[in-house]
Amino acid sequence: MVEYKGRRIQVADGDQSRECLALVRKAIDMTAELPPKQRALTSEVKDLRCSPIPEARRTNAVVDNTIGIYTMQSPDTPGGYIRFPLKPGNLSAADVAMSLMGNGSYAHWHRAYLSARQKGPNDPVARKYHALLTKSDVKAVLMAECELMENDRVAVLALGLGERRAASIGKRMSVRGCP
């Protein structure tokens, strides 16, 4: 395990994992270029893992661009981590930084659910976040997707990834009916 700027990065043996570690470190450095809200999301998850997902543990995983996967035992269990299962040679640090941000949103929602749940199982905020985390309410999922896309659009502009890419995200937002 490697500690880097407040995160713990677990690395399996092999060249692919070492390449993943270098890419994750570069992505963490790149998050400094993001506006405060998006930057805060990138640091929501402190446990990062550069290794493939074991077959037996592929449930309850939420995927953001399939670059990094936020995984939790269940919505009712604290903690979660982001696993980077793909071959790093196919990714850029900017893609990984945006994945840290998107998966950080899920971690933020997970923490908000756990906090609200302490008020009781019928707390409306707890029900909202539980529906979002379990994808059991289409309206909650749509609003969450809109939030994720807006964060992506802001990050694309902040990281200098191009107006065309930002416009593409804006078009997807429009098609989805996002505010």
N, C-alpha and C positions, 0 to 999 in steps of 0.2 A: 504494500500500500504506500502511496505517495501523498504527502500533504502539499497542497498548492493553493495559496491565497484563500484559506478558510475552507477548502473542500478536501475531501478524502477521495483519492482516485485509486481504485483497485485495478490492478493490471495482471492479467494472466501471462503465462510464459509465451514467448514467440515474437517474431518481427512485427506481426500485425498488431499485437497489443502495444508494443513500443511505439509504433507509428500512431496508434490511436491516442496514446498518452501525450505525445507531442502535439497532436491536433487539438485535443481537449485543452491543453495548457494555452495554446495560441488563441483558442476561442474564448477562454476565460479572460485573457488579456484584452481581447477585442471588445468585450462587453463594456469596457470603460468608455467607449464611444457612444453608448446608448443614452437616451434621456433617462432621468432618475426612475420613473415608473417601470420602464422596461428593464433597466439595469437591476432594479430590486428583484424583479421576477427571476432573473438569471441566477441569483444567489439563493433562491428558496430551497433548493435541494443541495445538501452538502455531501451526499454519498453518490459518487459517480463510478461507473464500472465499465471497463474496457474488456468485454468478453461476451461470447455468444450466450443467448438465453437457453438454459437447459430445457429440454422438451417437457419435463414434468412441471415446470414453473411458468408456463405460458398463459395462465389465466389472470384475469384482473389487470391486464396491461393496457395502458392508454398510449396510443402512438401519436407523436407529433412529427409529421413528415418522414416517418419511419427511419429517422436518423438516430434519435435517442428515444427510449421508451421509459416513461414514468411508470413504475410498478409499485403497487402497494399490496399487502396481504389481503386487506379488505377495507372498505370505507371506514369501518369501525376500529381499525387498528392504527395507532400512530406510526409515523415513519413511512418512508418510501425512498426509492433511489432511481437514478436514471442509468439505464444500461445502453451502451453503444455497441450494438451487435454487428454492424456492417463493416465491410472492408474500408478502412480510412482512405485508401488511394482514390476512391470515387467521390470523396467529399471535400468541401472547403471549410476552413475555420469559420467563415461567416455562416455557413449552413449549420454548423455545430453550435455556434453562438445563438442563432435563432431557435434551435432546438432546445437549448438550455432555457431560453425565455418561454417558449411554448409549454414545455414540460413543467417549468416553474409555476405557470398558471394553474396547472392541475394540482401541484403540491400546495399552492396557496388555497385553492378551493377545498382541498382535503383538510388542511389545518382549520379553515373557517368552519367546515362541517363539524369537526371534532369539538371545537370551541362552543358552537351553538348547541350541539347535542347535550352538553352539560346542563342546559336549561330545561331539558326534558325531550322525550322522543317526538312530541307533537309541536315543538318549536317550529314556526314557519321557516326560519332561516335554515335550520337543520334539515327540514324536509326538502327545501330548495336545493341545497348542496348535495344531499343524498341522491336526489333525482338526477342531478347533473353527473355525479360520479358513477352512478349505475346506468346512466343513459336511459332512464325510465320515463323521462318527460321530454317530448320532442321540442316543446317551446324553450325549456331550459337549455337543452343542447344547442338549439339554433342561436340563442343569445350568447352562449359561450363561444360558439364558432365565430360569431361576429366580433366578439372581444379579441379572440385569438388572431383573426385576420387584421383587425385594426392595429394590434401590437406588431404584427409582421410588417404591415405597411410602414409604420413609424420606424421600425428597425431597419428595413431596407433603405429608407432615405438616410437615416443616421449613419449607416455603415457604408454609404456611397455605392450601393449595389445597382443603382440605375433607376431612372424615372420609368422606364418601360416595365420593369419588374413591379414597381410600386403601382403603376396603372393597372397591371394585370390583377393584382390583389384587389384594387378598388373595383374593378369590373366584377370579380367574383363576389365581392361584398354587395354590389348592386343587384346582382342576380339573386342572391340570398335574401334580399330585402333588408339588409342591415341599415341601421340609422347612420 
